[in-house]
């Protein structure tokens, strides 16, 4: 990993609907532009992600997607109206940021939900993408959402029963039930729902060989509330994406070099989606990381750095 570096420029971009999106830029002002697309949805960016990039060769752009991180209004409070937070809005925000920074084309890097947003943006604006590196491929199909919030319960039946019964004891759509709780006017209800959601997410990654305990539950309260509120909002609507569209239209990525890295032990997002994408994207290579799950490993971090280095050799 490269050393920690501070941004040399940052600001708040007015993207409309009362939303301000925080962005910053680090590294070499004349280097290859690269955009970090964070996961969650709703997790926000952190300075550690810059350490994957050679600061002498990259112009590293980060942004906090609507209503999380340092963007405002923050989804931890009901002042944030999530009706104006959809995949289409985020794609438009990325384009507005690119234009604001005067960038013609940029490399896209991210994983988990970030990979879904990367694919959605790149298939909409392929001429603006110079390359893609993904660690942990998802496409937010309904089958992926149903697997994560129900199917994985085959491995953790007691934890899944507790997760289900907190929000939907009578049955029904568990994710939609959590989304309703996260929009409750009672802050105690929202806080309890966020804790129950994060306890389930922690259980799902608990089998990973290099996992970290309480990786979701251990986040600061405001960050946790925003992440869960935004996650449930997106997943209750299947990311506002037609089922399977990102895989079906992967041919739009032709001519864009892609590096796909996916953990063998990623129970949250099984390898199937990464494999299917690699079959449909002729300019992408898929590497299965044998010691990694959804939260990564030392091997995964090394491969990410090497992949990003390969674009600026």
Secondary structure, 3 states (H helix, E strand, C coil): CCCCCCCCEEEEEEEECCEEEEEEEEECCCCEEEEEECCCCCCCCCHHHHHHCCCCCEEEEEECCCCCCCCECCCCCCCCCHHHCCHHHHHHHHHHHHHHHCCCCEEEEECCHHHHHHHHHHHHCHHHEEEEEEECCCCCCHHHHHHHHCHHHHCCHHHHHHHHHHHHCCCCCHHHHHHHHCCCCCHHHHHHHHHHHHHHHHHHCCCCCCCCCCCCCCCCHHHHHHHHHHHHHHHCCHHHCCCCHHHHCHHHHCCCCEEEEEECCCCCCCCHHHHHHHHHCCCEEEEEECCCECCECHHHHHHHHHHHHHCCC
